Each structure stands twice: as C-alpha cells, then as structure tokens.
Amino acid sequence: MKKITRFLASLAAIFVMMLICEVSVFAYSTTRSNTQDITYIARKNMTVTFTVEYGTFEDGSTDPITFSVPYGKTLSLNQIPTNMKPAAGYTAHGSWSPAIPDTSTEITKDITYTYNFRPPVVTYHANAKDAVFAGGKYTHIVGYIQNDKTNKNDVAKGYEYQDPSRKTYRLMSWNYTPDGTGKTYLPTDMSPVYNRDDCKVYDLYAIWDSPASTKMNATNSCNN
C-alpha cells in the first residue's frame, strides 16, 4: 500500500512540474509576442528625407524635405520632389541616390534620398590605337565646376586631368575633332572648353607630334 501511495505521489509531482513548464512557456511566448507588437508600434512611422546637392529644389530652397510615412506604406506621387535646379556650373542632368524614389517601394526604415547634379565633363580620347590613359583606357573623363569666387572653372574632385601616353610620341595639343582640324587647346589650357556654346559635354582628341597618329573611330558630341 505504501508503495502505491509513493508511486501516486511521484506521478502528482511530475504532473505539477509539467504544468509549471507549460505555464512558463506560455508566459515567455506571450512576452515575446508583446515585445514584437511594441517594437512594431514604435517603428510605425518612418521618416523619409529628400536632399539635393549642387542645386536647389523647385522653389529655390536647399533645406531637406521630410515626410512621415507609415511603416510598410509607400510614398505618394506628390511627396517626391521634381524639377530640381542645378547650381551655376553644373549640368541640368542629375541622379538620385541610393535609389530612385517611387510609389511602389514599401518604406520599412528611415531613408534619405539625395539628388546629385553632375559637373560638366570633358571626355578626352587618346586618339590612337597605341595611346592609352592610366589603366590602359582609351578615354578619360574630367569634370569642371564653376568657382564663384574667381568666376573661373576648377577641376572637380575625382575628375582630375591626366595626359595619355604613347611610346615615342609627344602630346602636342587637344582638338575638338579627331583629325585636328577643329579648335585646338594646349594641355595646360583646358578651362575654355567649359564655355563652348553652352554645351555641357565635350569630346577632345589627342593630337600627337609625328608620325601622324592613327585616329580611332569616335563621335564628337558637341560639334555645333
């Protein structure tokens, strides 16, 4: 009889322990669920910021534009800035970073969209099959920006000028045409190209001393 009583007591103890475990698991799950709900509520409104570099918004301002967007919702069309204006010395063509804002992407985090205007650029062509720039490239891009203090054109950071190299040849000048019949500029006299006919993209071709260089096929994008 005593053995039966002990056995029943053991079963009761095991049952009680299982019940305690179930309650603990239930309590933990409830806490986790509540925590997730609280986190979701805290993140419900996301901040979307629009900025512009080297230019202004349509109204002429440069102050950031911000909107509060519900978590998981999308931007509306009237929230996305348009018709930004470039600063003096920059091209009218810019681009969004880190991505193009749209009305289909769900907003799940704070994000800043920046519209960057690019400086006017000059594409230099080595203009010979055996002539190259650094890295073995046949073309090199240089960007210019207007210096408001001096009213001259400075080379933009990251767009510095460099000479191409060609064995046994010496670079004489740069020209608007591959055959050298257009306007000529010396390598040390690059700033005038910025103001040519209000065109913001230029192609210049290397003119070598002798013998006559073999011209590469290229199209001048600013002939007129």
C-alpha positions in Angstrom: 0.0 0.0 0.0 2.8 2.4 0.9 4.5 1.6 -2.5 1.3 2.6 -4.3 1.0 5.8 -2.3 4.6 6.7 -3.2 4.0 6.0 -6.8 0.9 8.2 -7.0 2.8 10.9 -5.2 5.6 10.7 -7.8 3.1 11.0 -10.6 1.5 14.0 -9.0 4.9 15.7 -8.6 5.7 15.0 -12.3 2.3 16.4 -13.3 2.9 19.6 -11.3 6.3 20.1 -12.9 4.9 19.7 -16.3 2.2 22.2 -15.5 4.8 24.7 -14.3 6.8 24.2 -17.5 3.7 24.8 -19.7 2.9 28.0 -17.8 6.5 29.2 -18.2 6.5 28.5 -21.9 3.1 30.3 -22.3 4.3 33.3 -20.4 7.6 33.5 -22.5 5.6 33.3 -25.7 3.2 36.0 -24.6 6.1 38.2 -23.6 7.9 37.7 -26.9 4.6 38.5 -28.8 4.0 41.6 -26.8 7.6 42.8 -27.4 7.2 42.4 -31.1 4.0 44.3 -31.0 5.6 47.1 -29.0 8.6 47.2 -31.5 6.2 47.4 -34.4 4.2 50.2 -32.8 7.5 52.1 -32.1 8.5 51.8 -35.7 5.2 52.5 -37.2 6.1 55.9 -38.6 9.2 56.0 -40.8 11.0 59.3 -41.8 11.7 59.8 -45.5 14.1 62.7 -46.2 14.9 64.3 -49.6 18.1 66.4 -50.1 19.7 68.0 -53.1 23.4 68.5 -53.7 24.9 71.1 -56.1 21.5 72.6 -56.8 18.1 73.5 -55.3 14.6 72.2 -55.1 12.0 73.6 -57.5 11.2 76.5 -55.1 14.9 77.5 -54.9 15.4 76.1 -51.4 18.1 73.8 -50.3 16.6 72.7 -46.9 15.9 69.0 -46.6 12.3 67.9 -47.2 10.9 65.3 -44.8 7.8 63.2 -44.6 6.5 60.7 -42.1 5.3 57.5 -43.8 3.5 54.7 -42.0 5.6 51.5 -41.7 5.2 49.3 -44.7 3.4 52.0 -46.8 4.7 53.7 -49.9 5.4 57.3 -50.9 2.6 59.2 -52.8 3.5 60.9 -56.1 3.1 64.4 -54.7 5.7 63.7 -52.0 8.5 63.0 -54.4 10.3 66.3 -55.4 10.7 67.1 -59.1 12.1 69.9 -61.3 15.3 70.4 -59.2 17.6 73.1 -60.5 21.4 72.8 -60.9 23.7 75.3 -59.3 25.9 77.5 -61.5 28.4 75.5 -63.4 26.6 72.1 -63.1 24.7 70.2 -65.7 21.0 70.0 -65.8 21.1 66.3 -65.6 21.3 64.7 -62.1 20.5 61.4 -60.5 19.0 60.0 -57.3 21.0 58.1 -54.7 20.9 55.5 -53.2 17.9 54.7 -55.5 15.2 56.4 -57.5 12.2 57.1 -55.1 9.0 55.7 -56.4 5.4 54.9 -55.3 5.7 51.2 -55.2 8.6 50.6 -52.7 7.4 49.8 -49.2 9.0 52.1 -46.6 10.3 49.9 -43.7 13.1 52.1 -42.4 14.2 55.7 -42.2 15.8 56.6 -45.5 17.3 59.7 -47.2 17.2 60.2 -51.0 19.7 62.6 -52.4 19.5 64.2 -55.8 23.0 65.0 -57.2 23.8 67.3 -60.1 26.9 66.4 -62.0 29.6 68.9 -63.1 30.1 69.4 -66.8 32.5 66.9 -68.2 35.1 66.6 -70.9 35.8 63.2 -72.4 39.4 63.0 -73.6 40.2 60.5 -76.3 43.7 59.1 -76.6 43.0 59.1 -80.4 45.5 56.3 -81.3 45.5 52.6 -81.1 48.8 52.5 -79.2 47.9 55.5 -76.9 46.3 55.0 -73.5 45.5 56.7 -70.2 46.2 55.2 -66.8 44.7 51.7 -66.5 45.0 51.0 -70.2 41.9 53.1 -71.1 41.4 54.9 -74.4 39.3 57.6 -72.8 39.4 59.7 -69.6 36.7 62.0 -68.1 37.5 65.3 -66.4 34.8 67.3 -64.6 34.7 71.1 -64.2 32.8 73.2 -61.8 32.5 77.0 -61.6 34.4 78.7 -58.8 32.1 81.5 -57.6 35.0 83.4 -56.0 37.2 83.6 -59.1 34.5 83.1 -61.7 36.7 80.5 -63.3 36.4 76.8 -63.9 38.1 74.4 -61.5 38.6 70.7 -61.9 36.1 68.8 -59.8 37.4 66.4 -57.1 37.7 62.9 -58.5 37.7 64.2 -62.1 41.3 65.3 -62.4 43.1 65.8 -65.7 45.8 63.4 -66.9 47.9 63.1 -70.1 47.7 59.9 -72.2 50.9 58.1 -73.0 52.2 56.9 -76.4 55.6 55.4 -76.9 58.0 57.6 -79.0 55.3 60.3 -79.4 54.7 63.6 -77.6 51.3 65.0 -76.9 51.1 68.3 -78.8 47.5 69.5 -78.1 43.8 68.6 -77.8 41.3 69.2 -80.6 37.5 69.1 -81.0 38.0 66.8 -84.0 40.0 63.5 -84.3 41.8 64.8 -87.4 42.9 68.0 -85.7 41.0 70.4 -88.0 38.9 71.9 -85.2 39.7 74.3 -82.4 42.9 73.5 -80.6 43.7 73.6 -76.9 47.0 73.1 -75.1 47.1 70.5 -72.3 47.7 73.4 -69.9 44.8 75.5 -71.2 41.6 73.4 -70.5 39.3 75.9 -68.8 37.9 77.5 -72.0 36.3 74.2 -73.1 33.7 74.7 -70.3 32.1 77.7 -72.0 31.9 76.3 -75.5 28.4 77.1 -77.0 26.8 76.3 -73.6 27.3 72.6 -74.3 27.9 70.7 -71.1 29.5 67.6 -72.6 32.6 67.8 -74.7 34.9 65.4 -76.6 38.6 66.3 -77.1 41.1 64.3 -79.1 44.8 64.0 -78.5 47.0 65.4 -81.3 50.4 63.8 -81.4 53.6 65.2 -82.9 54.8 62.7 -85.5 54.3 60.5 -87.4 50.6 61.1 -87.9 48.5 59.2 -85.4 46.0 56.5 -86.4 42.7 58.0 -85.4 40.2 55.9 -83.5 36.6 56.0 -84.6 34.7 58.4 -82.3 31.8 60.8 -82.4 32.1 64.3 -81.3 29.1 65.0 -79.2 29.5 68.8 -79.2 30.2 69.8 -82.8 27.7 72.7 -83.1 
